[in-house]
Amino acid sequence: MPTESFTRTDRKWAAVPIKELGLTIQGTPLEPVLAEFVGELERAGVTRVRPVFHLSTEWGVVGGTVAIGIPFYLAHPELTHFHAERVGFIEGYSRADILRYLRHEMGHVVNYAYLLHEQDEWARLFGRYDQPYVEDYKPSPFSRRFVQHLPGWYAQKHPDEDWAETFAVWMTPGRDWRAEYADWPGALAKLEYCDQTMKALRDVDPPVNDAELDEDVADLAYTLDDYYKGLADGAYEFPRRLDWMLKSIFEDEGRPESHAAPPRRPASALIRQLEPELLAQVFRWTGHFPEGTRLLLRHLAERAEALHQVYPEDREPQVTVALTTLVSALAMNHVHHGSYIP
């Protein structure tokens, strides 16, 4: 099925195998962004490593290759919209955001192409490459040992991610990383190492050029519905005390104290309205993954609805701050203790 047939009102394509959707990078909004990125690499002096871009299920580079996988849903605006509806969080929502992810993934490409992780100095600064890769990592916010690039303190996830984040900061145009990290000695040492290494490799051909594609869009035999079912909401246990917390922010639905009182709005509607922004911001500052925050917010919305919670229309800013603070605190608890209320 050609991509031109996608519409928001006709969703029959959601049952078509992804490989039959005719998705390509050529002729899409991704194409000029990738051209801009290649220009960034040339200006940074990274010319001997030539990444191969392809559409896949998510951002990523398979170890030992130079192929950068880009989420297929970024190849068409209707797919991006559909992904936002089903997942609520888009990794690459704008040109600048896509470039941010590309710089990070290019860090992996350089690492694998030049086998940097085998160097003693690399291991001393970033850690052992072969240490376990843990999805549910526990970041230390604002640690001066790590740069900040992708949300969620992502450099703290694994030495390979630490290097990729450091590389991304190093190559970002117009970023004065020496000034930015002048009082962060741990992070600065990694950036200086990256700068020295990339200068030394400027005219060196990489020993690895494998461009094997992983989960390429042309090989995805399952449908969009199947793909998103695979990302279905997991099982989280929510404590009953969340009801009490909601009641400390919102009001019961009872009759207003006076006829002059401002209109009151459903709390559940506000929680659902704030969901997209909270998914991104809570992840950025706590490291709590968007899929978990989404489940938490939907549980809070359902409980607010069941409890008939409302709020005065003229206090929406204050209520929004209170809800945001609560969700952030719960997220931090979950990241560091494995539960929302230890």
PAGU-695722 format. One record per residue (C-alpha): x, y, z; residue in one letter. Coordinates in Angstrom, 2 decimals, padded with zeros to 5 digits. Layout:
<nukols>
NUKOL, c1, c2, c3, r
NUKOL, X, Y, Z, A
...
</nukols>
This chain:
<nukols>
NUKOL, c1, c2, c3, r
NUKOL, 000.00, 000.00, 000.00, M
NUKOL, 001.55, 003.36, -000.97, P
NUKOL, 002.05, 005.88, 001.81, T
NUKOL, 000.00, 008.50, -000.03, E
NUKOL, -003.14, 006.55, 000.92, S
NUKOL, -002.75, 007.13, 004.67, F
NUKOL, -005.55, 009.17, 006.20, T
NUKOL, -006.63, 009.67, 009.78, R
NUKOL, -010.18, 008.69, 008.97, T
NUKOL, -009.37, 005.46, 007.06, D
NUKOL, -007.28, 003.16, 009.28, R
NUKOL, -007.48, 000.00, 007.18, K
NUKOL, -003.73, 000.31, 006.59, W
NUKOL, -003.15, -000.49, 010.25, A
NUKOL, -003.85, -004.15, 009.39, A
NUKOL, -001.42, -004.22, 006.45, V
NUKOL, 002.05, -005.77, 006.96, P
NUKOL, 004.51, -002.93, 007.57, I
NUKOL, 006.78, -004.13, 004.79, K
NUKOL, 003.92, -003.55, 002.33, E
NUKOL, 003.37, 000.09, 003.31, L
NUKOL, 006.01, 001.28, 000.86, G
NUKOL, 007.95, 003.25, 003.48, L
NUKOL, 011.23, 004.82, 002.40, T
NUKOL, 013.42, 007.70, 003.51, I
NUKOL, 013.61, 009.17, 000.02, Q
NUKOL, 011.05, 011.88, -000.63, G
NUKOL, 010.02, 012.21, 003.04, T
NUKOL, 010.69, 014.98, 005.61, P
NUKOL, 013.53, 012.78, 006.89, L
NUKOL, 015.58, 013.21, 003.73, E
NUKOL, 016.61, 016.88, 004.17, P
NUKOL, 017.28, 016.29, 007.88, V
NUKOL, 019.68, 013.46, 007.04, L
NUKOL, 021.37, 015.66, 004.44, A
NUKOL, 021.80, 018.34, 007.11, E
NUKOL, 023.25, 015.77, 009.48, F
NUKOL, 025.78, 014.55, 006.91, V
NUKOL, 026.83, 018.19, 006.54, G
NUKOL, 027.34, 018.37, 010.31, E
NUKOL, 029.58, 015.31, 010.17, L
NUKOL, 031.69, 016.83, 007.41, E
NUKOL, 032.14, 020.07, 009.34, R
NUKOL, 033.10, 018.08, 012.44, A
NUKOL, 035.73, 016.23, 010.41, G
NUKOL, 033.99, 012.84, 010.65, V
NUKOL, 034.32, 011.86, 007.00, T
NUKOL, 035.92, 008.42, 006.95, R
NUKOL, 032.97, 006.72, 008.65, V
NUKOL, 029.92, 006.66, 006.43, R
NUKOL, 026.76, 005.64, 008.29, P
NUKOL, 023.98, 003.82, 006.48, V
NUKOL, 020.50, 005.10, 007.33, F
NUKOL, 017.44, 002.86, 007.22, H
NUKOL, 013.94, 002.66, 008.64, L
NUKOL, 013.51, 000.26, 011.54, S
NUKOL, 011.33, -000.21, 014.61, T
NUKOL, 013.31, 002.20, 016.78, E
NUKOL, 016.46, 004.29, 017.03, W
NUKOL, 019.53, 002.09, 017.26, G
NUKOL, 022.82, 000.75, 015.95, V
NUKOL, 023.63, -002.93, 016.20, V
NUKOL, 027.05, -003.56, 017.70, G
NUKOL, 029.71, -004.07, 015.05, G
NUKOL, 027.84, -002.18, 012.32, T
NUKOL, 027.59, 001.36, 010.93, V
NUKOL, 023.85, 001.17, 010.16, A
NUKOL, 021.61, 003.66, 011.97, I
NUKOL, 018.03, 002.52, 012.45, G
NUKOL, 015.42, 005.28, 012.40, I
NUKOL, 011.85, 004.70, 013.68, P
NUKOL, 009.63, 003.97, 010.68, F
NUKOL, 006.85, 006.15, 012.07, Y
NUKOL, 008.96, 009.25, 011.34, L
NUKOL, 008.73, 008.54, 007.59, A
NUKOL, 005.14, 009.76, 007.29, H
NUKOL, 003.18, 012.35, 009.32, P
NUKOL, 000.14, 010.09, 009.64, E
NUKOL, 002.27, 007.32, 011.09, L
NUKOL, 003.81, 009.81, 013.50, T
NUKOL, 000.33, 010.89, 014.55, H
NUKOL, -000.74, 007.26, 014.93, F
NUKOL, 002.34, 006.51, 017.06, H
NUKOL, 001.59, 009.51, 019.27, A
NUKOL, -001.94, 008.23, 019.80, E
NUKOL, -000.84, 004.71, 020.65, R
NUKOL, 002.33, 005.42, 022.65, V
NUKOL, 002.09, 009.10, 023.62, G
NUKOL, 005.81, 009.83, 023.25, F
NUKOL, 007.73, 010.49, 020.03, I
NUKOL, 011.49, 010.13, 019.83, E
NUKOL, 012.10, 012.67, 017.09, G
NUKOL, 009.12, 015.02, 017.18, Y
NUKOL, 010.89, 017.79, 015.24, S
NUKOL, 013.87, 018.42, 012.96, R
NUKOL, 016.01, 019.49, 015.93, A
NUKOL, 014.98, 016.43, 017.93, D
NUKOL, 015.75, 014.05, 015.06, I
NUKOL, 019.21, 015.61, 014.73, L
NUKOL, 019.70, 015.13, 018.47, R
NUKOL, 019.02, 011.39, 018.16, Y
NUKOL, 021.18, 011.10, 015.03, L
NUKOL, 024.17, 012.61, 016.83, R
NUKOL, 023.76, 010.10, 019.63, H
NUKOL, 023.46, 007.13, 017.26, E
NUKOL, 026.49, 008.34, 015.32, M
NUKOL, 028.44, 008.03, 018.55, G
NUKOL, 027.65, 004.31, 018.54, H
NUKOL, 028.68, 004.07, 014.88, V
NUKOL, 032.07, 005.66, 015.59, V
NUKOL, 032.58, 003.45, 018.63, N
NUKOL, 031.91, 000.26, 016.68, Y
NUKOL, 033.68, 001.34, 013.48, A
NUKOL, 036.94, 002.14, 015.28, Y
NUKOL, 036.56, -000.40, 018.11, L
NUKOL, 037.11, 002.39, 020.62, L
NUKOL, 035.61, 000.35, 023.44, H
NUKOL, 038.63, -001.97, 023.24, E
NUKOL, 040.99, 000.84, 024.25, Q
NUKOL, 042.19, 001.00, 027.86, D
NUKOL, 041.66, 004.77, 028.05, E
NUKOL, 038.09, 004.43, 026.79, W
NUKOL, 037.36, 001.81, 029.47, A
NUKOL, 039.00, 003.95, 032.16, R
NUKOL, 036.81, 006.94, 031.37, L
NUKOL, 033.52, 005.30, 030.42, F
NUKOL, 033.62, 001.86, 032.03, G
NUKOL, 033.70, -001.69, 030.73, R
NUKOL, 031.83, -002.11, 027.47, Y
NUKOL, 030.88, -005.70, 028.34, D
NUKOL, 029.13, -004.84, 031.61, Q
NUKOL, 025.43, -005.82, 031.73, P
NUKOL, 023.04, -003.54, 029.84, Y
NUKOL, 020.24, -002.76, 032.30, V
NUKOL, 017.03, -001.18, 030.98, E
NUKOL, 015.80, 000.06, 034.37, D
NUKOL, 018.86, 002.05, 035.35, Y
NUKOL, 018.91, 004.41, 038.33, K
NUKOL, 020.41, 007.76, 037.29, P
NUKOL, 021.89, 010.32, 039.62, S
NUKOL, 020.38, 013.59, 038.35, P
NUKOL, 022.90, 016.34, 037.58, F
NUKOL, 025.90, 014.09, 038.22, S
NUKOL, 028.99, 015.97, 037.06, R
NUKOL, 030.51, 012.80, 035.68, R
NUKOL, 028.13, 012.70, 032.72, F
NUKOL, 027.08, 015.03, 029.91, V
NUKOL, 023.43, 015.85, 029.28, Q
NUKOL, 022.06, 015.34, 025.78, H
NUKOL, 019.11, 012.96, 025.43, L
NUKOL, 016.44, 013.10, 028.16, P
NUKOL, 016.41, 010.82, 031.16, G
NUKOL, 020.11, 011.22, 032.08, W
NUKOL, 020.70, 008.66, 029.35, Y
NUKOL, 024.51, 008.77, 029.58, A
NUKOL, 024.22, 006.95, 032.89, Q
NUKOL, 022.56, 003.89, 031.40, K
NUKOL, 025.71, 002.10, 030.17, H
NUKOL, 029.30, 002.95, 029.16, P
NUKOL, 028.34, 002.64, 025.49, D
NUKOL, 025.54, 005.19, 026.01, E
NUKOL, 027.90, 007.41, 028.00, D
NUKOL, 030.29, 007.54, 025.05, W
NUKOL, 027.46, 008.10, 022.54, A
NUKOL, 026.09, 010.99, 024.60, E
NUKOL, 029.58, 012.48, 024.98, T
NUKOL, 030.15, 012.24, 021.23, F
NUKOL, 026.77, 013.86, 020.55, A
NUKOL, 027.58, 016.85, 022.76, V
NUKOL, 031.04, 017.11, 021.17, W
NUKOL, 029.68, 017.26, 017.61, M
NUKOL, 026.63, 019.50, 018.21, T
NUKOL, 027.14, 022.66, 016.13, P
NUKOL, 027.58, 025.85, 018.13, G
NUKOL, 027.84, 024.07, 021.48, R
NUKOL, 030.74, 025.40, 023.55, D
NUKOL, 031.20, 022.24, 025.57, W
NUKOL, 034.41, 023.40, 027.23, R
NUKOL, 032.63, 026.38, 028.75, A
NUKOL, 029.45, 024.45, 029.46, E
NUKOL, 031.25, 021.68, 031.37, Y
NUKOL, 034.14, 023.73, 032.78, A
NUKOL, 033.14, 022.93, 036.37, D
NUKOL, 032.13, 019.33, 035.62, W
NUKOL, 035.59, 017.67, 035.60, P
NUKOL, 034.35, 014.11, 035.05, G
NUKOL, 032.25, 015.00, 032.01, A
NUKOL, 034.88, 017.40, 030.67, L
NUKOL, 037.58, 014.71, 030.76, A
NUKOL, 035.39, 012.51, 028.57, K
NUKOL, 034.75, 015.36, 026.13, L
NUKOL, 038.47, 016.13, 025.90, E
NUKOL, 039.17, 012.46, 025.22, Y
NUKOL, 036.49, 012.49, 022.49, C
NUKOL, 037.98, 015.63, 020.93, D
NUKOL, 041.51, 014.22, 020.92, Q
NUKOL, 040.34, 010.85, 019.59, T
NUKOL, 038.31, 012.29, 016.74, M
NUKOL, 041.17, 014.56, 015.69, K
NUKOL, 043.54, 011.56, 015.66, A
NUKOL, 041.06, 009.55, 013.55, L
NUKOL, 040.21, 012.34, 011.14, R
NUKOL, 042.17, 010.76, 008.25, D
NUKOL, 041.99, 007.12, 009.38, V
NUKOL, 039.77, 004.59, 007.66, D
NUKOL, 037.76, 002.51, 010.16, P
NUKOL, 038.42, -001.23, 010.40, P
NUKOL, 034.69, -001.97, 010.62, V
NUKOL, 032.25, -001.00, 007.83, N
NUKOL, 029.55, -003.65, 008.20, D
NUKOL, 026.18, -002.21, 007.17, A
NUKOL, 023.95, -005.13, 008.15, E
NUKOL, 020.41, -003.82, 008.69, L
NUKOL, 018.55, -004.89, 011.82, D
NUKOL, 014.76, -005.03, 011.72, E
NUKOL, 014.69, -003.14, 008.45, D
NUKOL, 011.24, -001.91, 007.48, V
NUKOL, 011.31, -004.01, 004.31, A
NUKOL, 011.48, -007.17, 006.45, D
NUKOL, 008.71, -006.39, 008.94, L
NUKOL, 005.98, -008.90, 008.16, A
NUKOL, 003.73, -007.92, 011.06, Y
NUKOL, 001.14, -005.13, 010.95, T
NUKOL, 001.03, -001.83, 012.77, L
NUKOL, -001.64, -003.26, 015.07, D
NUKOL, 000.64, -006.20, 015.86, D
NUKOL, 003.57, -003.86, 016.48, Y
NUKOL, 001.66, -001.69, 018.93, Y
NUKOL, 000.16, -004.69, 020.68, K
NUKOL, 003.76, -005.72, 021.29, G
NUKOL, 004.26, -002.39, 023.04, L
NUKOL, 001.08, -002.89, 025.05, A
NUKOL, 000.83, -001.52, 028.55, D
NUKOL, 002.61, -003.69, 031.07, G
NUKOL, 001.52, -004.59, 034.56, A
NUKOL, 002.15, -001.98, 037.24, Y
NUKOL, 000.87, -002.09, 040.79, E
NUKOL, -000.58, 001.20, 041.99, F
NUKOL, -001.02, 001.84, 045.73, P
NUKOL, -004.41, 002.82, 047.12, R
NUKOL, -002.88, 005.90, 048.73, R
NUKOL, -002.89, 007.54, 045.30, L
NUKOL, -006.59, 008.19, 045.89, D
NUKOL, -005.74, 010.26, 048.95, W
NUKOL, -003.12, 012.18, 046.96, M
NUKOL, -005.65, 013.00, 044.26, L
NUKOL, -008.06, 014.27, 046.91, K
NUKOL, -005.36, 016.60, 048.22, S
NUKOL, -005.17, 018.25, 044.78, I
NUKOL, -008.74, 018.09, 043.50, F
NUKOL, -012.21, 018.51, 045.03, E
NUKOL, -015.23, 016.28, 045.26, D
NUKOL, -017.98, 016.88, 042.74, E
NUKOL, -020.39, 018.32, 045.31, G
NUKOL, -022.33, 021.51, 044.79, R
NUKOL, -020.23, 024.75, 044.78, P
NUKOL, -020.34, 026.81, 047.97, E
NUKOL, -021.94, 029.76, 046.17, S
NUKOL, -023.57, 030.63, 042.86, H
NUKOL, -020.70, 033.04, 042.19, A
NUKOL, -018.11, 030.25, 042.34, A
NUKOL, -016.18, 029.65, 039.09, P
NUKOL, -017.13, 026.65, 036.94, P
NUKOL, -015.54, 023.37, 037.93, R
NUKOL, -013.90, 021.01, 035.47, R
NUKOL, -013.36, 017.22, 035.59, P
NUKOL, -009.97, 016.33, 037.03, A
NUKOL, -009.71, 013.31, 034.73, S
NUKOL, -009.94, 015.54, 031.64, A
NUKOL, -007.08, 017.74, 032.87, L
NUKOL, -004.87, 014.71, 033.62, I
NUKOL, -005.45, 013.34, 030.11, R
NUKOL, -004.83, 016.76, 028.59, Q
NUKOL, -001.47, 017.06, 030.36, L
NUKOL, -000.34, 013.52, 029.50, E
NUKOL, 001.75, 014.19, 026.34, P
NUKOL, 003.83, 016.94, 027.93, E
NUKOL, 004.25, 015.12, 031.22, L
NUKOL, 005.50, 011.99, 029.46, L
NUKOL, 008.35, 013.96, 027.91, A
NUKOL, 009.25, 016.21, 030.83, Q
NUKOL, 009.06, 013.59, 033.58, V
NUKOL, 011.36, 011.35, 031.53, F
NUKOL, 013.76, 014.22, 030.89, R
NUKOL, 014.23, 015.12, 034.55, W
NUKOL, 013.69, 011.82, 036.39, T
NUKOL, 014.64, 009.01, 034.00, G
NUKOL, 011.20, 007.41, 034.49, H
NUKOL, 010.35, 005.97, 031.09, F
NUKOL, 007.35, 007.46, 029.25, P
NUKOL, 005.51, 004.14, 029.03, E
NUKOL, 005.51, 003.90, 032.82, G
NUKOL, 004.42, 007.51, 033.27, T
NUKOL, 001.65, 006.93, 030.77, R
NUKOL, 000.29, 004.02, 032.81, L
NUKOL, 000.52, 006.08, 035.99, L
NUKOL, -001.33, 009.04, 034.47, L
NUKOL, -004.06, 006.84, 033.02, R
NUKOL, -004.52, 005.19, 036.39, H
NUKOL, -004.78, 008.61, 038.05, L
NUKOL, -007.31, 009.75, 035.43, A
NUKOL, -009.41, 006.63, 035.95, E
NUKOL, -009.34, 007.03, 039.73, R
NUKOL, -010.16, 010.75, 039.50, A
NUKOL, -013.13, 009.84, 037.34, E
NUKOL, -014.29, 007.12, 039.72, A
NUKOL, -013.94, 009.50, 042.68, L
NUKOL, -015.80, 012.29, 040.84, H
NUKOL, -012.92, 014.71, 041.32, Q
NUKOL, -013.14, 018.27, 039.95, V
NUKOL, -011.25, 021.57, 040.21, Y
NUKOL, -012.23, 025.26, 039.95, P
NUKOL, -011.56, 026.56, 036.45, E
NUKOL, -009.73, 029.64, 037.76, D
NUKOL, -007.26, 027.44, 039.68, R
NUKOL, -006.12, 025.34, 036.73, E
NUKOL, -002.51, 026.69, 036.79, P
NUKOL, -002.12, 025.87, 040.49, Q
NUKOL, -003.70, 022.44, 040.08, V
NUKOL, -001.43, 021.72, 037.09, T
NUKOL, 001.66, 022.55, 039.16, V
NUKOL, 000.45, 020.34, 042.01, A
NUKOL, -000.25, 017.40, 039.70, L
NUKOL, 003.08, 017.78, 037.90, T
NUKOL, 004.94, 017.85, 041.21, T
NUKOL, 003.12, 014.76, 042.44, L
NUKOL, 003.80, 012.76, 039.27, V
NUKOL, 007.48, 013.79, 039.30, S
NUKOL, 007.86, 012.72, 042.93, A
NUKOL, 006.16, 009.38, 042.26, L
NUKOL, 008.36, 008.84, 039.21, A
NUKOL, 011.55, 009.50, 041.16, M
NUKOL, 010.43, 007.05, 043.83, N
NUKOL, 009.82, 004.39, 041.19, H
NUKOL, 013.20, 004.96, 039.53, V
NUKOL, 015.16, 004.66, 042.76, H
NUKOL, 013.03, 002.26, 044.82, H
NUKOL, 011.11, 000.21, 042.26, G
NUKOL, 007.72, 001.36, 043.53, S
NUKOL, 005.74, 004.59, 043.57, Y
NUKOL, 005.32, 004.58, 047.35, I
NUKOL, 008.09, 002.52, 049.06, P
</nukols>
